[in-house]
Structures are given as C-alpha cells and as structure tokens.
Amino acid sequence: MEDTRLGAIETRFADIIWQNEPLSSSELVKICEQELSWKKSTTYTVLRKLCNRGLFQNQDGKVTSLISKQEFHGMQSEQFLEETFDGSLPAFLAAFSSRKKLSEEEIGQLQELINRNRR
C-alpha cells in the first residue's frame, strides 16, 4: 500500500483544494498566498508533489482531486490499521475501547455498521 501520510502543511494544502475544487492554478496560488503565506513557487512545488502521489491533477491550469477527502481518509485508516494492528479492526477496537468507554450511541452506530456489512 502506498504511503498516504501527509505532513501538517500538506494536509492544509490538500484541504484547500478539496474545499475549493475545481479551481484554476492561479486561484490556488492566491488562496495559498492568503492562507499559508506561500509564494507562487511553493504552491506549484507542493501541488506537483501531491499530483505525483496521485491525489490531485493540474490539467490545463485546472486543479481537481483524483480521490475525494473521504477516500483519502479511508486509505489513511487502512494504512494505520495495517501498520499498527496487523490489519485487524477488532484489535484496534479492543485497544481503543480499553482506554475510552464507548457510549450507547457509539455502540449502536457500530452495531448498525456491522449489520450493514454482514455477508
């Protein structure tokens, strides 16, 4: 599985794109200048890096995502489970619930999720 981790600044940059897409690369430069205090070259460098990783594309000056924010977070979750719990969701939930008591609402939501995914 490809490494889906992003640094804090890359995450902020990705969020800017997801919140504003589709947008022109010049619009992206303006937003990054305002929100991140970046120069044009920094914006294009980070954009190129994330395009090369398959997250976004810059085609004819139009920036769009290749995967949604939700899909991206799903990939990150899978990677975390794989690296930390050998891919075991039950092991993760056991570790999580040993430190934090689940509310009745959370238990109900998990049960609903289990029921929807039964084969």
C-alpha positions in Angstrom: 0.0 0.0 0.0 1.3 3.4 -0.9 2.2 5.8 1.9 -0.8 8.1 2.3 0.6 10.2 5.2 0.8 13.9 4.7 2.5 16.5 6.8 0.5 19.2 8.6 1.2 21.8 5.8 0.4 19.3 3.0 -2.8 18.4 4.8 -3.8 22.1 5.0 -3.0 22.5 1.3 -5.0 19.4 0.4 -7.9 20.7 2.3 -7.8 24.0 0.4 -8.1 22.1 -2.8 -10.9 19.8 -1.6 -12.8 22.8 -0.3 -12.5 24.9 -3.4 -12.2 22.4 -6.4 -12.4 22.7 -9.2 -10.2 25.8 -9.2 -7.6 27.3 -11.5 -4.0 27.0 -10.5 -3.9 30.8 -10.3 -6.8 30.8 -7.9 -4.9 28.2 -5.8 -1.8 30.4 -5.8 -3.9 33.4 -4.5 -5.6 31.3 -1.8 -2.3 29.8 -0.6 -0.7 33.2 -0.5 -3.5 34.4 1.8 -4.0 31.4 4.0 -0.4 29.9 4.1 1.7 32.9 3.2 3.2 31.0 0.3 4.9 32.2 -2.8 3.8 31.0 -6.2 6.8 28.6 -6.5 6.0 26.9 -3.2 2.4 26.3 -4.2 3.4 24.8 -7.5 6.1 22.7 -5.8 3.7 21.2 -3.3 1.0 20.8 -5.9 3.4 18.9 -8.2 4.4 16.6 -5.3 0.8 15.7 -4.4 -0.1 15.3 -8.1 2.8 12.8 -8.4 1.4 10.9 -5.4 -1.9 10.6 -7.2 -4.0 12.8 -5.0 -4.6 15.7 -7.4 -4.2 16.7 -11.0 -3.4 20.0 -12.7 -4.6 19.7 -16.2 -4.6 22.8 -18.4 -4.4 25.0 -15.4 -7.4 23.4 -13.7 -6.8 21.7 -10.3 -9.0 18.9 -9.3 -8.8 15.9 -7.0 -8.3 12.3 -8.2 -9.6 10.9 -4.9 -12.1 12.5 -2.5 -11.2 13.6 1.0 -13.3 10.7 2.4 -11.5 8.2 0.2 -8.1 9.6 1.3 -9.0 9.3 5.0 -10.2 5.8 4.3 -6.8 4.9 2.8 -5.0 6.5 5.8 -7.2 4.5 8.2 -6.4 1.3 6.3 -2.7 2.1 6.4 -2.8 2.8 10.2 -4.6 -0.4 10.9 -2.1 -2.4 8.8 1.0 -0.8 10.4 -0.3 -0.7 14.0 -2.7 -3.7 14.4 -1.6 -6.0 11.5 -4.8 -5.0 9.7 -7.1 -6.2 12.5 -10.1 -3.9 13.1 -11.1 -5.9 16.1 -7.7 -5.5 17.7 -7.9 -1.7 17.1 -11.4 -1.5 18.6 -10.3 -3.6 21.6 -7.3 -1.2 22.2 -9.4 1.8 21.7 -12.3 0.7 24.0 -9.9 -0.3 26.7 -8.9 3.4 27.1 -12.2 5.1 26.3 -15.6 3.8 27.2 -18.0 3.7 24.3 -21.3 5.4 24.7 -24.5 3.6 24.0 -24.9 5.8 20.9 -21.4 4.8 19.6 -22.2 1.1 20.3 -25.5 1.4 18.4 -23.7 3.1 15.4 -21.1 0.3 15.4 -23.7 -2.4 15.6 -25.6 -0.7 12.7 -22.4 -0.7 10.7 -21.7 -4.3 11.4 -25.3 -5.2 10.4 -25.0 -3.3 7.1 -21.7 -5.1 6.3 -22.7 -8.7 7.1 -22.3 -11.0 4.2 
